[in-house]
């Protein structure tokens, strides 16, 4: 029997809910991560061993005053890793090895002024990674800088 997987994010969430309601919750305790933020495209990911590399998604704990007074869990995609050349233009555009990553906005959608990560053109330091979201409005490394790669859980996309 062939099962067609849904092709949009809402249908994928409904499919996941159906799996959970029919006994799939057992697997959630074994490393699945359901992402409901528009910040990243994948909806369902699973935890993998090993160090994450450029292009892979990671899950990590993070604290920033603009998000919460407490640590929160974030999921982002690694855009630049140690040894890569990260560059920031005067207008807030970020590049990794010459590839455009995105533009840091001055203000959030609610009008709050956003900090922009101050960085010239240099190699990403050892043990660090620059992470971004898939959505243009994502609050990510463009605003707060590098994460410790050793503190990040590597993820693989299911859908």
C-alpha positions in Angstrom: 0.0 0.0 0.0 1.3 3.5 -0.9 0.7 6.4 1.4 1.1 9.9 -0.1 2.7 12.3 2.3 1.1 15.7 2.5 2.9 18.5 0.6 2.2 21.5 2.8 3.2 22.4 6.4 -0.4 22.4 7.8 -1.1 18.9 6.3 2.2 17.6 7.7 1.2 18.9 11.2 -2.2 17.1 10.9 -0.4 13.9 9.8 1.9 14.2 12.8 -1.1 14.7 15.1 -2.7 11.6 13.7 0.5 9.5 14.3 0.6 10.8 17.9 -3.1 10.0 18.5 -2.7 6.5 17.1 0.2 5.4 19.3 3.1 7.2 17.7 3.8 9.2 20.9 6.2 6.4 22.0 8.6 7.5 19.4 8.5 11.1 20.4 10.3 10.2 23.6 13.1 8.7 21.5 14.4 11.8 19.8 11.7 13.3 17.7 11.4 17.1 17.6 8.2 18.7 16.4 8.8 22.3 15.3 5.8 24.6 15.3 7.6 28.0 14.6 7.6 29.6 11.2 11.3 30.3 11.8 12.3 27.0 10.1 10.7 25.0 7.3 10.9 21.4 8.6 8.0 20.4 10.9 9.4 17.1 12.2 13.0 16.3 12.9 14.9 13.7 14.8 18.0 13.9 17.0 21.2 12.5 15.5 24.6 11.8 17.0 27.8 13.6 16.0 28.7 17.2 15.2 26.4 19.2 12.9 27.8 20.7 9.7 26.8 23.6 7.5 23.3 23.2 6.1 22.1 20.9 8.9 19.5 21.9 11.6 20.4 22.1 15.3 18.5 22.4 18.5 20.0 24.4 21.4 19.1 26.3 24.6 19.4 30.0 24.4 18.8 33.1 26.5 18.2 36.6 25.1 16.3 39.5 26.7 14.2 40.1 23.5 12.9 36.5 23.7 12.4 35.7 27.4 13.9 36.1 30.9 14.5 32.4 30.9 16.4 30.1 28.5 14.3 28.8 25.6 14.8 26.0 23.1 15.6 27.1 19.5 15.9 25.2 16.3 17.9 26.8 13.5 20.0 25.9 10.4 23.8 26.1 10.5 24.9 28.6 7.9 28.6 29.1 8.6 31.0 26.9 10.7 34.5 27.3 12.1 37.0 28.2 9.4 34.4 29.6 7.0 34.7 33.3 6.2 31.7 35.2 7.7 31.3 38.8 6.4 28.9 41.5 7.3 28.4 44.6 5.2 27.7 48.0 6.6 24.1 47.6 5.6 23.6 44.5 7.6 23.9 41.8 4.9 25.7 38.6 6.0 27.7 36.3 3.8 29.4 32.9 4.3 32.3 32.2 1.9 30.7 34.7 -0.4 27.2 33.2 -0.3 24.4 35.6 0.9 22.8 34.4 4.1 20.4 37.2 4.7 19.9 40.8 5.9 19.6 41.9 9.5 16.6 44.2 10.0 16.8 47.3 12.2 13.4 46.8 13.7 11.2 43.8 14.6 7.7 43.6 13.3 6.4 45.1 16.5 8.7 48.1 16.2 11.4 47.0 18.7 14.9 48.1 17.7 17.0 45.0 17.0 20.6 44.5 17.9 22.8 43.6 14.9 25.7 41.3 15.4 28.9 43.3 14.9 31.4 41.4 12.7 33.8 42.3 10.0 35.1 39.8 7.4 36.9 37.0 9.3 37.0 33.2 9.9 34.3 31.8 12.2 36.2 30.9 15.5 36.9 27.3 16.5 34.0 25.6 18.1 31.4 28.2 16.9 28.6 28.3 14.4 26.5 31.0 12.8 22.9 29.9 12.6 19.9 31.2 10.7 16.2 30.5 10.4 14.5 29.8 7.1 12.1 32.7 7.5 13.2 36.3 6.7 11.9 37.5 10.1 13.8 34.8 12.1 15.6 36.0 15.2 19.0 34.3 14.8 22.8 34.8 14.7 22.4 37.9 12.6 21.3 39.6 15.8 23.2 37.8 18.6 26.2 36.1 17.0 27.7 32.6 17.3 26.6 29.6 19.2 28.8 26.9 20.7 28.6 24.0 18.3 29.2 21.6 21.2 26.0 22.8 22.9 23.9 22.1 19.8 22.0 18.9 19.2 22.3 17.8 15.5 19.0 17.1 13.8 17.9 15.4 10.6 14.7 16.3 8.7 11.8 13.8 8.5 9.5 16.3 6.9 
